[in-house]
């Protein structure tokens, strides 16, 4: 997966919601790789692959990621996101936008996008200058108007999630980024600013939990797609009766 604004990729499962337009796998197996050795990750991956169509491992160091790619040739490892995904494949557009305010937000944003991919959905990355450039941010309202859900990554810009929530009607998930440098307390430093924004329709996940934000967005969108599919089916039945 390239670290740009292109949508991510993931496998499509058989449609569970007829007429939904987007096929979702809810939910993949997840491994929290922080502090785990390559051998531990391999064992857990093998087990989860017998139970799930896809598995995502987060917090995977480069050495362990290289070992996983060797052991599972069909998988993909991204060192920037520190994510291993098995298997990567084509996916459908989900209508989820992931908004960032700088390069430091990218690892968390990519983790969220891979989590969407593991659910069979494609997320679109939108890189901005954040609330330091309000005119540019306001200009995104047209692009985001079609969003089914948004994930707003807050690294140093705790005001970004609230600003995005003010631009769109869709639910917004705030993702405090776990920045590597000191002073931001692993994302906890920006949390009070997010919680105090008062923006309607804004939810927040734990700092650094990009996968959690991606899974939450997939759940929101899959429900919306299911409802759309049900309405379309009801309309077809009504037309047939007429």
N, C-alpha and C positions, 0 to 999 in steps of 0.2 A: 504494500500500500504506500503510495507516495504521500509525503507530507505537504499537501497543497489543498486547494479548495475543491478537488474532485470528490465525488461521493465514494464511500467505501464499498466493499463487496462482501457478500455472504451468500450461503446457499439458501434456496427457496425450498420450503417443505411443501407437501401436498396441501391444498387449500382446506383449511378447517372451517372458514367462514365463507360460505358460497357468496359470490358477488362482491366480496370485500375489496378486491383490486390489489391488495397487498397481502402476501402470505407470510405469516409469522410463525416462528418456532418459539414457544414460550414454555420453559426458559432453558437456556443451555446450562451445562455443568460449569461451575466456577471454582477456580483454585486461587487462593491468595498466596502468591509465591514469595512474599517477603520472608527472608530468613530460611527458605527451604533449599535444600541441595538439589542438584539435577536428578539424582536417583530418586529422591522423594517425589519430585514433580512427575517423573516418568511413571512411577507406580500409580500415583493418583490419576494421571491422565488415562492410563490403560483401563483402570476401573471405571472411570466416568464415561469413557467412550462406549462402554457396553450398556450404559444407561441413558445416554443423551445423543442426539444427532450432532451436536457440536459442543465444544468445550473451550472456555477462555481462561487463561492463566494471567493474572495481573501481578505487577511488582516483580517481574522476572529479570534477574541480572543478565548481562550479555553472555557471560560464560555458560550459564544454565540455558539461556535461549539458544545458543549455538548447539548445545547438546540435544535439546529437544528437536530442533530442525533435523539433526542427523538421525535421531531415533524415530521421528514421525515426518517422513519426507513430504507428506501432503499438507503439513502445517505451515504457518507463517509467523515469523517473529519480527517485531518492530522495536528496535533498541531505544527509539525516542519515547515511545509510549510504555516501554518495558512490558509488552503484551505478547503472548503466544496464543494464536487462534487456530483451532483445528475443527473442521476444515474451512479454508477460505474459498468462496465461489461467488457467482453472480447473485445480485439481490435486486429487489424492487425499491423504488423511491418511497420513502416513508413520510415525507413532509416534515421531518425533524431538522431544525437548523441549530448548529452548535456555534455560538458566538463567543469570540475571544477578544482580548484587549492587548495582545502583545505576544511575543515569542515565548515568554515564560509560561503562558497559559497552554501552550501547545501539547505537552505531554498529557495533561489531564483531559484536554479536548479529544485527543486521539484515542485515549482509553475509552472514553464515552462512545466514540464512533465505532470502535471495535466491538463494544458491548452490543450496540445496535446491530452490527453485522452478525454477531453470534445469534441474534434473534431472527435473522433473515431480512433485515431492514437496512436501507442505506441512509446515512445521515450526511448533511451538507455542512461543511466547515465554512464559517464566515469570519474572516480576520479583520478587526477594526482597530482604531486608535483609542477606543473606549470613550469614557465620558470627558476626556480631555479635549475631544473634538466633537462637541454636541451637534453641530450642523451635519457632519458626516454621519453620525449615528442616527440622527433623525431621518436622513436620506435613505436609511435601510427599511423604513416602514413599508414602502411599497413592495420590496423584495420579500419581506417577512409576512406580508399580509396573508399569504396562502399557507402559512405554517400550521401544521397540526399540533406541534409542540416545539418549544425552544429550550435549549440548554445554554445558560449563560455562565461562562467560566470567570470566576473572580480570583485573580492572582493578587495583584496589587490594587486593583480597581474594585473596591467593595460596592461601589454604586452601580456597576454595570448591570447586574441582574434586575434591580429595580427600574433602571432606565429601559431595558428591553421589555419588561413587563408593561411599561407605560406605552409601548409602541404597538403591541400585538394583542389580539383577543385570545390567542391560544394560551394554554397553561405554560408557565415558565419554571424551569427547574434550575435553581442556583447551585453551582458547583464551586466551592472554595478550593482553589488549587494548592497543592502541597508543594510550595516552592523550596528549592534546595538551600537557598541562602537564609541566613539568620534574620531575625526581626519579625518574621511573619508567622512563627510558631506553627509551622506545618499546615497553614490554612486557617488556624483558629483565630488569628488576629483580625481577619476580615469578616469573621462570622457575625460579630455584633452589628456591624454596619449593614450586613444583608438582612438580618432579623429585624433591624430597626427601620428598614426602608418603608414599611407600610404599604407596599405595592400590592394591589389585589391580584389573586391568581398566581402568587409566587410561592413555590415550595423550595426546600433546601435539603441537600444530602450532606452526609458527613464530609469534612474536609478531606480532599484527596480521593474520594470515592467516585472516580469517573465511571467505572462500570455500573455502580449503583444508579447514577444519573441516566446512563444509557438504558438500563433495564426499566427504569421508571417511565422514560419517554416511550419505550416500546410498548409498555402496558397501556399507556394513555392512547397511543395511536391505534393499537390493535382493537381496543374497545370501540373507538370511533369508527374504524373501518367495518367492524362487525355490525354496528348499528346502521351504517350506510347500506351494507349488504342486505340487512333485514328489511329496511325501508324499500329498497329497490325490488326485492322479491315480493313484498306486499303490493307495490304499485303494479307489478306485472300480473299478479293475481286479479287485481281490480280491473285492469285493462282487459283481461281474458273474459271476465264476467260480463263486461260491457259488450 
